[in-house]
Amino acid sequence: MCNTMTVKEAAMLWGITERRVTVLCKAGRIKGAHKNGRSWVIPTDAEKPADSRIKTGVYRKSKMPSNLPLPVGISDYRLASSEYYYVDKTMMIKDFLDERPMVSLFTRPRRFGKTLNMDMFRTFFEKTDEDTSVYFTDKKIWQCGKKYRDYQGKYPVIFITFKDVKRETWEETYDQIYKILRQEFERHSELLESEQCSKYEKTYFKAIMEGNADSTDMMMALQRLSQMLDEYYGIPPIIIIDEYDTLIQQGHMRGFYDDVILFMRNLFSGGLKDNRHLSYGFLTGILRVAKESIFSGLNNLAVNSILDSRYSEYFGFTPAEVQAIARYYHAEEKYGEICTWYDGYRFGDSEIFNPWSVINYFRNHCQPKAFWQSTGSNEIIGEVLANAGEDIYKRLNALLQGESFLTYIDTGVIYPQIRNNPSSVYSFLLVAGYLKVVKVEPAFSGDYMCEVALPNQEIAFVYNKEILQKLTDIIPQATAISIQEALFSNDVQRLQKEMHKLLLQSVSCYDTAGENFYHGFVLGLCAMMDNRYFISSNGESGEGRYDIQLLPKSEKMPGILIELKAVKNFSGDKLKQLSETALAQIEDRKYNTDMSAKGIKTIFKYGVAFSGKQVEITAAS
């Protein structure tokens, strides 16, 4: 027996409780441990297992190399802070502890550091067998004094992230949610040996672990797990839920919205609302989703949106942080280029750079690209554009021309609202990172009136690719190209044929109600040519206001003027005469005055008349 030790001896050797050693033995996590009668015996050379309560692994605090890599795609705080160049955001912990709201919601665009910050919170607060203070002793929070250091390693933590739950059906989604929650229960398997937890609680725990729990049991998962952790550790846990609204967006786009809202409402209510077994709660997402009633009655929720000043500098990089990175990598002269491409966001009162793009810029040897492109799903934008009218197309194109405009912003915008009210797309674009706030004024409703614009050059590129190119889902690429070629060559017959074909393929009879619809329809086609034209709508020129003008960026390209008319129940000669009337209006009111004054010598003029799915076009140059 000289080569073995008892549970008590192992506990003293490893600096953990005897109960914990017994749990590890039963879980088969101590190599060579076996039962001798009613007691466990452990080989003396057995190694202490890594703490399963932090699933990300233990990272050795090695001597820092002189040129650390940047943490591209690293959302593990311990790894990022010990093996990579880490931008210290630990003062966010101090700001939280100074205020200590019961439940905090942080809404930010994708790839702005939400998951990394939540893992930082988890690592700081979680009570583990490992001494995780080593990941903070060289950080700003540690210099704030014992008052704050005393919170380190104090609480059990429930940590859940839904960022990768992107399934096609509710059944598949529910199955993945179940697995995520079961993994979190498994991370706290020490509760099965708890003398403080009741037999009923352990039966519930085992049902979760064995896959036998029903949907009602799963809705109570946060409440039950937090209660057991409180009983075991003698202190209520912290609950962290990362990217909570990924599920909701997926449900909206895939047709199981009501199912996911019902489940999440009950899950969150049990864990976060009036839960006496909760110390603090943290949630992150893109949208606030307040009106979903998913947080119904949660009067202890502190919302921190992109328009709020609290925590404004902790998601994304500040100018000082970017300058420090540039100095570290000996690229100070690149700061201006970084500003042009990746600066321009404003969260609360802080100027913010896109952290994902800045990191990838340095990794790409300081060659600028639109790194943020295609880092997430934007199907919701395509849905909005499918129902867009003249005003939306006009404003979207104005943004690409470097303009700004005033719009109502509802930071609690919800997904069905986007479908029912397409103008709410600006609220979604702002919270999703596609717009910046130039100026903000509170509105009477508690929301905001904001002047908005594109943040930077990267977003102008991403905007074109991810937003305007969503029109290809509505307008087939081959047809769009054919229409553009017909416009450029003044080929009226081809233009009319392709426009008619597009109306037949893409437009519902119910959509063809009036001129505004057709105006947006044609403006959407023109939007796909923005790299060659400055596109404007309802602008003044000559003696009136034209419908659509395409001002070429090169004098070698032809200018294009389009006047639209729409009536019901016209066909044949009547519709042709209406297109001629539209063309005559361009000539009579001298809509070409503005382009002629700018030196454009060739101007194609189109009178376009619509009735239902019929179109007639008359042209002149």
C-alpha positions as CSV (number, residue, x, y, z in Angstrom):
1,M,0.0,0.0,0.0
2,C,3.1,2.2,0.1
3,N,2.4,3.2,-3.5
4,T,-1.1,4.5,-2.8
5,M,-2.7,7.3,-0.7
6,T,-6.0,7.9,0.8
7,V,-8.6,10.5,-0.3
8,K,-7.6,12.7,2.7
9,E,-3.9,12.5,1.8
10,A,-4.7,13.4,-1.9
11,A,-6.8,16.3,-0.8
12,M,-4.0,17.7,1.4
13,L,-1.4,17.1,-1.4
14,W,-3.5,18.8,-4.1
15,G,-5.0,21.6,-1.9
16,I,-8.7,20.6,-2.6
17,T,-11.5,19.2,-0.5
18,E,-11.9,15.5,0.2
19,R,-15.3,15.6,-1.3
20,R,-13.8,17.0,-4.5
21,V,-11.3,14.1,-4.6
22,T,-14.1,11.6,-4.2
23,V,-16.1,13.1,-7.1
24,L,-13.0,13.0,-9.3
25,C,-12.5,9.3,-8.4
26,K,-16.1,8.4,-9.2
27,A,-15.8,10.3,-12.5
28,G,-12.8,8.2,-13.5
29,R,-10.6,11.3,-13.8
30,I,-7.8,10.1,-11.5
31,K,-5.8,7.5,-13.3
32,G,-5.4,4.3,-11.3
33,A,-7.8,5.2,-8.6
34,H,-9.9,2.3,-7.4
35,K,-12.2,1.2,-4.6
36,N,-10.8,-0.8,-1.7
37,G,-13.8,-1.9,0.2
38,R,-15.8,1.3,0.8
39,S,-12.8,3.6,0.4
40,W,-11.0,5.0,-2.6
41,V,-7.2,4.5,-2.9
42,I,-5.1,6.6,-5.3
43,P,-1.6,6.0,-6.7
44,T,0.9,8.3,-5.1
45,D,2.2,9.3,-8.5
46,A,-1.3,10.3,-9.8
47,E,-1.5,13.8,-11.1
48,K,-4.2,16.2,-10.0
49,P,-6.8,16.5,-12.8
50,A,-7.4,19.8,-14.4
51,D,-10.3,21.7,-13.0
52,S,-13.3,20.9,-15.2
53,R,-15.2,24.0,-14.0
54,I,-13.2,26.0,-16.5
55,K,-13.5,24.0,-19.7
56,T,-11.0,26.0,-21.7
57,G,-7.8,24.4,-20.3
58,V,-5.0,25.6,-18.1
59,Y,-2.4,27.9,-19.7
60,R,1.1,28.1,-18.4
61,K,2.3,31.6,-17.4
62,S,5.5,31.6,-19.4
63,K,8.0,34.4,-20.0
64,M,6.4,36.7,-22.5
65,P,8.2,36.7,-25.9
66,S,9.1,40.1,-27.4
67,N,6.7,39.9,-30.2
68,L,3.4,38.3,-29.1
69,P,0.9,37.2,-31.8
70,L,-2.5,38.9,-31.9
71,P,-5.5,36.8,-30.7
72,V,-7.4,36.3,-33.9
73,G,-10.6,34.5,-33.1
74,I,-9.5,33.8,-29.5
75,S,-12.4,34.2,-27.0
76,D,-10.7,32.3,-24.1
77,Y,-9.5,35.0,-21.7
78,R,-6.8,32.8,-20.0
79,L,-5.3,31.9,-23.4
80,A,-5.6,35.5,-24.8
81,S,-4.2,37.2,-21.7
82,S,-1.2,34.8,-21.2
83,E,-0.1,33.8,-24.7
84,Y,-1.1,36.7,-27.0
85,Y,-1.0,40.5,-27.2
86,Y,-4.0,41.3,-24.9
87,V,-5.7,44.7,-24.8
88,D,-6.4,45.0,-21.1
89,K,-10.2,45.4,-20.5
90,T,-10.2,44.3,-16.9
91,M,-11.3,47.7,-15.6
92,M,-14.7,46.6,-16.8
93,I,-14.7,44.4,-13.7
94,K,-14.1,47.4,-11.5
95,D,-16.9,49.4,-13.1
96,F,-19.3,46.6,-12.6
97,L,-18.3,46.1,-8.9
98,D,-18.7,49.8,-8.3
99,E,-22.3,49.6,-9.4
100,R,-23.2,45.9,-9.1
101,P,-26.6,45.7,-10.9
102,M,-28.3,42.4,-10.4
103,V,-28.6,41.6,-14.1
104,S,-26.6,43.4,-16.9
105,L,-27.3,43.2,-20.6
106,F,-24.6,44.3,-23.1
107,T,-25.6,44.8,-26.7
108,R,-22.8,45.2,-29.3
109,P,-22.2,44.2,-32.9
110,R,-20.7,40.8,-33.7
111,R,-16.9,40.5,-33.4
112,F,-16.6,43.3,-30.9
113,G,-15.3,41.2,-28.0
114,K,-18.5,40.2,-26.2
115,T,-17.5,36.6,-25.6
116,L,-13.9,37.4,-24.6
117,N,-15.2,39.9,-22.0
118,M,-17.7,37.4,-20.6
119,D,-15.0,34.8,-20.3
120,M,-12.9,37.4,-18.5
121,F,-15.7,37.8,-16.0
122,R,-16.0,34.1,-15.7
123,T,-12.3,33.6,-15.0
124,F,-12.2,36.5,-12.5
125,F,-15.2,35.5,-10.5
126,E,-15.3,31.7,-10.7
127,K,-14.4,29.7,-7.6
128,T,-12.1,26.9,-8.8
129,D,-9.4,24.6,-7.5
130,E,-6.9,26.4,-9.7
131,D,-5.5,29.8,-8.6
132,T,-6.8,31.9,-11.4
133,S,-5.5,35.1,-9.9
134,V,-2.3,34.6,-11.9
135,Y,-4.3,35.8,-15.0
136,F,-5.0,39.2,-13.3
137,T,-1.9,40.1,-11.2
138,D,-0.4,42.0,-14.1
139,K,-3.6,43.6,-15.2
140,K,-5.2,47.0,-14.3
141,I,-7.9,45.5,-12.0
142,W,-5.3,44.1,-9.6
143,Q,-3.9,47.5,-9.0
144,C,-7.2,48.8,-7.8
145,G,-6.8,47.4,-4.3
146,K,-7.9,44.6,-2.0
147,K,-11.5,45.8,-2.2
148,Y,-11.7,44.4,-5.7
149,R,-9.2,41.6,-5.4
150,D,-11.4,40.0,-2.7
151,Y,-14.0,39.2,-5.4
152,Q,-11.6,37.1,-7.4
153,G,-12.4,33.4,-7.2
154,K,-15.4,34.0,-4.9
155,Y,-18.4,32.7,-6.8
156,P,-19.6,29.5,-8.6
157,V,-20.4,30.4,-12.2
158,I,-22.9,29.1,-14.7
159,F,-21.6,30.0,-18.2
160,I,-23.6,29.4,-21.4
161,T,-23.0,30.6,-24.9
162,F,-25.5,30.3,-27.7
163,K,-23.3,31.9,-30.4
164,D,-23.1,28.7,-32.5
165,V,-26.7,27.6,-32.3
166,K,-27.8,28.1,-35.9
167,R,-30.1,25.2,-36.8
168,E,-32.8,24.9,-39.4
169,T,-35.7,23.7,-37.2
170,W,-36.9,24.1,-33.6
171,E,-36.4,20.4,-33.0
172,E,-32.7,20.6,-34.0
173,T,-32.3,23.9,-32.1
174,Y,-33.8,22.5,-28.9
175,D,-31.6,19.4,-29.2
176,Q,-28.5,21.7,-29.3
177,I,-29.8,23.8,-26.4
178,Y,-30.2,20.7,-24.4
179,K,-26.6,19.6,-25.1
180,I,-25.3,23.0,-24.1
181,L,-27.2,23.0,-20.8
182,R,-26.2,19.4,-20.1
183,Q,-22.5,20.2,-20.6
184,E,-22.9,23.0,-18.0
185,F,-24.5,20.6,-15.6
186,E,-21.6,18.1,-16.2
187,R,-19.1,20.9,-15.5
188,H,-20.6,21.0,-12.0
189,S,-20.8,17.2,-11.4
190,E,-19.5,17.7,-7.9
191,L,-23.1,18.5,-7.0
192,L,-24.0,14.8,-7.3
193,E,-22.0,14.2,-4.2
194,S,-23.3,17.2,-2.3
195,E,-24.7,16.5,1.2
196,Q,-26.4,19.9,1.0
197,C,-28.5,19.0,-2.1
198,S,-31.6,16.9,-1.7
199,K,-32.3,13.5,-3.2
200,Y,-34.9,15.1,-5.4
201,E,-32.4,17.7,-6.7
202,K,-29.9,14.9,-7.5
203,T,-32.6,13.0,-9.4
204,Y,-33.3,16.0,-11.5
205,F,-29.6,16.5,-12.1
206,K,-29.2,12.9,-13.2
207,A,-32.2,13.2,-15.5
208,I,-30.5,16.2,-17.3
209,M,-27.2,14.3,-17.5
210,E,-28.8,11.1,-18.9
211,G,-30.9,12.9,-21.5
212,N,-34.2,12.1,-19.8
213,A,-35.4,15.6,-18.9
214,D,-38.4,17.0,-20.7
215,S,-38.8,20.6,-22.0
216,T,-40.4,21.8,-18.7
217,D,-37.4,20.4,-16.8
218,M,-35.1,22.2,-19.3
219,M,-36.9,25.5,-18.8
220,M,-36.1,25.3,-15.1
221,A,-32.4,24.4,-15.7
222,L,-30.9,27.7,-14.7
223,Q,-33.1,28.0,-11.6
224,R,-32.4,24.4,-10.4
225,L,-28.6,24.5,-11.1
226,S,-28.2,27.9,-9.4
227,Q,-30.1,26.6,-6.3
228,M,-27.9,23.5,-6.1
229,L,-24.7,25.6,-6.5
230,D,-25.8,28.0,-3.8
231,E,-26.5,25.1,-1.4
232,Y,-23.2,23.4,-2.1
233,Y,-20.9,26.5,-2.0
234,G,-22.8,28.6,0.4
235,I,-22.9,31.6,-2.0
236,P,-25.3,32.2,-4.9
237,P,-23.7,31.7,-8.4
238,I,-23.2,34.2,-11.2
239,I,-25.0,33.3,-14.4
240,I,-23.5,34.4,-17.7
241,I,-25.4,33.9,-21.0
242,D,-23.4,34.9,-24.1
243,E,-25.1,35.8,-27.5
244,Y,-28.5,35.0,-26.2
245,D,-30.3,36.4,-29.2
246,T,-28.6,34.2,-31.8
247,L,-31.4,31.7,-31.2
248,I,-34.1,34.4,-31.6
249,Q,-32.8,35.6,-35.0
250,Q,-32.5,32.0,-36.2
251,G,-36.1,31.3,-35.0
252,H,-37.3,34.4,-36.9
253,M,-35.6,33.5,-40.1
254,R,-36.5,29.7,-40.0
255,G,-40.1,29.9,-38.8
256,F,-39.9,28.8,-35.2
257,Y,-39.8,32.2,-33.6
258,D,-42.7,31.6,-31.2
259,D,-41.2,28.3,-30.0
260,V,-37.8,29.8,-29.1
261,I,-39.4,32.9,-27.4
262,L,-41.5,30.7,-25.2
263,F,-38.6,28.5,-24.2
264,M,-36.1,31.4,-23.6
265,R,-38.7,33.4,-21.6
266,N,-39.2,30.6,-19.2
267,L,-35.5,29.7,-19.0
268,F,-34.5,33.3,-18.2
269,S,-37.4,33.9,-15.9
270,G,-36.3,31.0,-13.7
271,G,-32.7,31.9,-13.7
272,L,-32.7,35.7,-13.6
273,K,-36.1,36.9,-12.3
274,D,-36.6,36.9,-8.5
275,N,-34.1,34.2,-8.1
276,R,-32.7,34.3,-4.6
277,H,-30.0,31.9,-5.6
278,L,-28.4,34.4,-8.0
279,S,-25.6,36.8,-7.1
280,Y,-25.3,38.5,-10.5
281,G,-26.3,37.9,-14.1
282,F,-24.7,38.9,-17.4
283,L,-26.1,38.6,-20.9
284,T,-24.7,39.7,-24.3
285,G,-26.3,40.0,-27.7
286,I,-26.8,42.3,-30.7
287,L,-30.4,43.3,-30.0
288,R,-31.9,44.3,-26.8
289,V,-35.2,42.4,-27.7
290,A,-37.0,44.1,-24.8
291,K,-40.4,44.0,-26.5
292,E,-40.2,40.3,-27.0
293,S,-41.4,39.9,-23.4
294,I,-38.4,37.6,-23.0
295,F,-37.4,39.7,-20.0
296,S,-41.0,40.2,-18.9
297,G,-41.0,41.5,-15.3
298,L,-37.3,41.5,-15.1
299,N,-37.1,44.9,-13.3
300,N,-33.5,44.3,-12.2
301,L,-32.2,44.4,-15.8
302,A,-29.6,47.1,-16.5
303,V,-29.3,47.6,-20.3
304,N,-26.1,48.8,-21.8
305,S,-26.6,49.5,-25.5
306,I,-24.3,51.2,-28.0
307,L,-25.9,54.5,-27.2
308,D,-25.2,54.3,-23.5
309,S,-22.0,55.6,-21.9
310,R,-21.5,52.9,-19.3
311,Y,-18.9,50.3,-20.4
312,S,-18.6,52.1,-23.7
313,E,-14.8,51.7,-24.0
314,Y,-14.7,48.0,-23.2
315,F,-16.1,46.5,-26.4
316,G,-13.8,47.3,-29.3
317,F,-10.5,49.3,-29.2
318,T,-10.1,52.9,-28.3
319,P,-7.7,55.2,-30.2
320,A,-5.1,55.0,-27.5
321,E,-5.3,51.2,-27.6
322,V,-4.8,51.1,-31.3
323,Q,-1.9,53.5,-31.2
324,A,-0.3,51.2,-28.6
325,I,-0.7,48.2,-30.8
326,A,0.8,50.1,-33.7
327,R,3.8,51.1,-31.6
328,Y,4.3,47.5,-30.4
329,Y,4.3,46.2,-34.0
330,H,6.5,49.1,-35.2
331,A,3.7,50.4,-37.5
332,E,3.1,53.9,-36.1
333,E,2.9,55.4,-39.6
334,K,-0.1,53.1,-40.4
335,Y,-2.4,54.7,-37.8
336,G,-4.0,57.1,-40.3
337,E,-4.8,54.2,-42.6
338,I,-6.3,52.2,-39.7
339,C,-8.5,55.2,-38.9
340,T,-9.8,55.4,-42.5
341,W,-10.6,51.8,-42.6
342,Y,-11.7,50.7,-39.1
343,D,-12.4,53.7,-37.0
344,G,-15.7,55.7,-36.8
345,Y,-17.8,53.8,-34.4
346,R,-19.2,55.7,-31.4
347,F,-20.5,53.8,-28.4
348,G,-21.8,56.1,-25.8
349,D,-19.2,58.8,-25.4
350,S,-16.3,56.6,-26.7
351,E,-14.7,56.6,-30.1
352,I,-14.2,52.9,-31.0
353,F,-12.3,50.9,-33.7
354,N,-13.5,47.5,-34.9
355,P,-11.3,45.1,-32.9
356,W,-11.7,42.1,-35.3
357,S,-10.5,44.2,-38.3
358,V,-7.7,45.9,-36.5
359,I,-6.3,42.6,-35.3
360,N,-6.5,41.1,-38.8
361,Y,-5.0,44.2,-40.3
362,F,-1.8,43.7,-38.4
363,R,-1.9,40.0,-39.0
364,N,-2.2,40.7,-42.7
365,H,1.1,42.7,-42.7
366,C,-0.8,46.0,-42.5
367,Q,-2.6,45.4,-45.8
368,P,-6.2,46.8,-45.4
369,K,-9.1,44.6,-46.4
370,A,-12.8,44.3,-45.3
371,F,-12.0,41.7,-42.7
372,W,-15.5,42.1,-41.1
373,Q,-17.2,40.9,-44.3
374,S,-19.2,37.7,-43.9
375,T,-18.4,37.2,-40.2
376,G,-22.1,36.6,-39.4
377,S,-25.5,36.0,-40.9
378,N,-27.4,39.0,-42.3
379,E,-30.4,37.3,-43.8
380,I,-32.6,39.7,-41.9
381,I,-31.3,42.5,-44.1
382,G,-32.2,40.6,-47.3
383,E,-35.7,40.2,-45.8
384,V,-36.0,44.0,-45.3
385,L,-34.8,44.8,-48.8
386,A,-37.3,42.4,-50.2
387,N,-40.0,44.7,-48.9
388,A,-38.2,48.0,-49.3
389,G,-39.7,51.0,-51.1
390,E,-38.3,54.2,-52.6
391,D,-37.3,55.9,-49.3
392,I,-35.1,53.0,-48.1
393,Y,-33.3,52.6,-51.4
394,K,-32.8,56.3,-51.6
395,R,-31.3,56.5,-48.1
396,L,-29.1,53.4,-48.5
397,N,-27.6,54.9,-51.6
398,A,-27.1,58.3,-49.9
399,L,-25.0,56.6,-47.3
400,L,-22.7,55.2,-50.0
401,Q,-22.3,58.7,-51.3
402,G,-20.9,59.8,-47.9
403,E,-24.1,61.4,-46.8
404,S,-25.9,61.2,-43.4
405,F,-29.6,61.5,-42.5
406,L,-31.8,61.8,-39.4
407,T,-33.8,58.8,-38.4
408,Y,-35.7,57.4,-35.4
409,I,-33.7,54.7,-33.6
410,D,-35.4,52.1,-31.4
411,T,-32.7,50.2,-29.5
412,G,-35.3,47.7,-28.5
413,V,-36.2,46.8,-32.1
414,I,-37.4,43.2,-32.5
415,Y,-37.3,40.9,-35.5
416,P,-41.0,40.8,-36.4
417,Q,-41.0,44.6,-36.2
418,I,-38.3,44.7,-38.9
419,R,-40.6,42.7,-41.2
420,N,-43.7,44.7,-40.5
421,N,-42.0,48.1,-40.5
422,P,-39.1,48.1,-43.0
423,S,-38.0,51.6,-41.9
424,S,-36.8,50.0,-38.6
425,V,-34.0,48.6,-40.7
426,Y,-31.9,51.7,-39.6
427,S,-32.2,50.6,-36.0
428,F,-31.1,47.2,-36.9
429,L,-28.2,48.4,-39.1
430,L,-27.0,50.7,-36.2
431,V,-27.0,48.1,-33.5
432,A,-25.5,45.5,-35.9
433,G,-22.5,47.8,-36.7
434,Y,-23.4,49.0,-40.2
435,L,-24.0,52.6,-39.2
436,K,-22.5,55.1,-36.8
437,V,-24.2,57.8,-34.8
438,V,-23.1,61.3,-35.8
439,K,-25.5,63.0,-33.4
440,V,-28.1,61.8,-31.0
441,E,-31.1,63.4,-29.3
442,P,-33.5,61.6,-26.9
443,A,-37.0,61.2,-28.3
444,F,-40.2,61.6,-26.2
445,S,-40.7,57.8,-26.3
446,G,-37.5,57.1,-24.5
447,D,-35.8,56.1,-27.7
448,Y,-33.6,58.3,-29.9
449,M,-33.5,60.5,-33.0
450,C,-30.1,60.0,-34.5
451,E,-28.1,61.4,-37.4
452,V,-26.5,58.3,-38.9
453,A,-23.8,57.6,-41.5
454,L,-21.4,54.9,-42.6
455,P,-18.5,54.5,-40.1
456,N,-15.5,53.9,-42.3
457,Q,-14.2,52.6,-45.6
458,E,-14.4,48.9,-44.5
459,I,-18.2,49.3,-43.9
460,A,-18.7,51.1,-47.2
461,F,-17.2,47.9,-48.8
462,V,-19.1,45.5,-46.6
463,Y,-22.2,47.6,-47.1
464,N,-22.0,47.1,-50.8
465,K,-21.3,43.4,-50.6
466,E,-23.5,42.3,-47.7
467,I,-26.4,44.7,-48.0
468,L,-26.8,46.0,-51.5
469,Q,-25.7,42.7,-52.9
470,K,-28.6,41.1,-50.9
471,L,-30.6,42.5,-53.8
472,T,-29.3,39.5,-55.8
473,D,-31.6,37.4,-53.8
474,I,-34.4,39.5,-55.2
475,I,-32.9,40.4,-58.5
476,P,-31.2,37.5,-60.4
477,Q,-27.6,38.5,-61.1
478,A,-27.8,37.6,-64.9
479,T,-30.9,39.7,-65.3
480,A,-29.5,42.7,-63.4
481,I,-26.3,42.6,-65.5
482,S,-28.4,42.4,-68.7
483,I,-30.5,45.4,-67.6
484,Q,-27.4,47.4,-66.8
485,E,-25.9,46.6,-70.2
486,A,-29.1,47.7,-71.9
487,L,-29.1,51.0,-69.9
488,F,-25.4,51.7,-70.9
489,S,-26.0,50.9,-74.6
490,N,-29.4,52.7,-74.8
491,D,-30.9,49.4,-76.1
492,V,-34.6,50.1,-75.3
493,Q,-36.0,46.8,-76.6
494,R,-33.6,44.8,-74.6
495,L,-34.2,47.0,-71.5
496,Q,-37.9,46.6,-71.8
497,K,-37.7,42.9,-72.3
498,E,-35.5,42.3,-69.3
499,M,-37.4,44.6,-67.1
500,H,-40.7,42.8,-68.0
501,K,-39.0,39.4,-67.3
502,L,-37.8,40.6,-63.9
503,L,-41.3,41.8,-63.0
504,L,-42.8,38.5,-63.9
505,Q,-40.1,36.6,-62.0
506,S,-39.8,38.6,-58.8
507,V,-42.8,40.8,-58.2
508,S,-46.1,39.8,-56.6
509,C,-49.3,41.2,-58.0
510,Y,-50.0,42.6,-54.5
511,D,-46.7,44.6,-54.6
512,T,-47.6,46.5,-57.7
513,A,-49.7,49.1,-56.0
514,G,-48.3,52.5,-57.0
515,E,-45.4,54.6,-58.2
516,N,-43.5,54.4,-54.9
517,F,-43.1,50.6,-55.3
518,Y,-41.8,50.9,-58.8
519,H,-39.5,53.8,-57.8
520,G,-37.9,51.5,-55.2
521,F,-37.8,48.6,-57.6
522,V,-35.8,50.6,-60.2
523,L,-33.7,52.3,-57.6
524,G,-32.7,48.9,-56.3
525,L,-31.5,47.9,-59.8
526,C,-29.5,51.1,-60.0
527,A,-28.0,50.5,-56.5
528,M,-26.1,47.6,-57.9
529,M,-24.1,50.0,-60.2
530,D,-22.9,52.3,-57.4
531,N,-19.2,51.8,-58.2
532,R,-19.7,53.6,-61.5
533,Y,-22.3,56.1,-60.6
534,F,-23.4,58.6,-58.0
535,I,-27.1,57.6,-57.6
536,S,-29.7,60.1,-56.5
537,S,-33.4,60.2,-56.2
538,N,-36.0,63.0,-56.3
539,G,-33.2,65.6,-56.7
540,E,-33.7,69.1,-58.1
541,S,-32.4,69.9,-61.5
542,G,-33.6,72.3,-64.2
543,E,-37.2,73.3,-63.5
544,G,-38.3,70.4,-61.3
545,R,-37.4,67.2,-59.5
546,Y,-36.3,64.1,-61.4
547,D,-37.2,60.6,-60.3
548,I,-33.7,58.9,-60.6
549,Q,-30.4,60.3,-61.8
550,L,-27.2,58.3,-62.4
551,L,-24.3,60.7,-62.5
552,P,-21.2,58.9,-63.9
553,K,-18.0,59.0,-61.9
554,S,-16.1,59.1,-65.2
555,E,-16.9,61.6,-68.0
556,K,-16.5,58.7,-70.4
557,M,-19.6,57.0,-69.1
558,P,-23.1,58.2,-70.2
559,G,-25.3,59.9,-67.7
560,I,-28.7,58.4,-67.1
561,L,-32.1,60.0,-66.2
562,I,-35.2,58.0,-65.5
563,E,-38.7,59.3,-65.1
564,L,-41.3,56.8,-63.8
565,K,-45.1,56.6,-64.2
566,A,-47.4,54.0,-62.8
567,V,-51.1,53.4,-63.4
568,K,-53.6,50.6,-63.0
569,N,-55.2,48.6,-65.9
570,F,-53.2,50.2,-68.7
571,S,-51.7,48.2,-71.6
572,G,-50.6,48.4,-75.2
573,D,-50.8,51.9,-76.8
574,K,-52.0,53.6,-73.6
575,L,-49.0,52.4,-71.6
576,K,-46.7,53.4,-74.5
577,Q,-48.2,56.9,-74.5
578,L,-47.6,57.2,-70.8
579,S,-43.9,56.3,-71.2
580,E,-43.7,59.0,-73.9
581,T,-45.2,61.5,-71.5
582,A,-42.6,60.5,-68.9
583,L,-39.8,61.1,-71.4
584,A,-41.3,64.4,-72.5
585,Q,-41.3,65.5,-68.8
586,I,-37.5,65.0,-68.7
587,E,-37.1,67.2,-71.8
588,D,-39.6,69.8,-70.9
589,R,-38.4,70.4,-67.3
590,K,-34.7,70.2,-68.4
591,Y,-33.7,67.5,-65.8
592,N,-30.4,67.2,-67.7
593,T,-29.3,70.6,-66.5
594,D,-27.3,69.4,-63.5
595,M,-25.3,66.7,-65.4
596,S,-24.7,69.0,-68.4
597,A,-23.2,71.6,-66.1
598,K,-20.8,69.0,-64.8
599,G,-19.6,68.3,-68.3
600,I,-21.4,65.1,-69.1
601,K,-21.8,65.1,-72.8
602,T,-23.9,61.9,-73.4
603,I,-27.1,61.6,-71.4
604,F,-29.5,58.7,-71.9
605,K,-33.1,59.6,-70.9
606,Y,-35.7,57.0,-70.2
607,G,-39.5,57.4,-69.7
608,V,-40.7,54.2,-68.0
609,A,-44.4,53.4,-67.5
610,F,-45.7,50.5,-65.3
611,S,-49.0,48.9,-65.0
612,G,-49.2,45.7,-62.9
613,K,-46.4,43.5,-64.4
614,Q,-46.4,45.3,-67.7
615,V,-43.8,47.9,-68.6
616,E,-43.2,50.2,-71.6
617,I,-40.0,52.3,-72.1
618,T,-39.3,55.2,-74.4
619,A,-35.8,56.6,-74.7
620,A,-33.8,59.5,-76.1
621,S,-30.3,60.7,-75.9
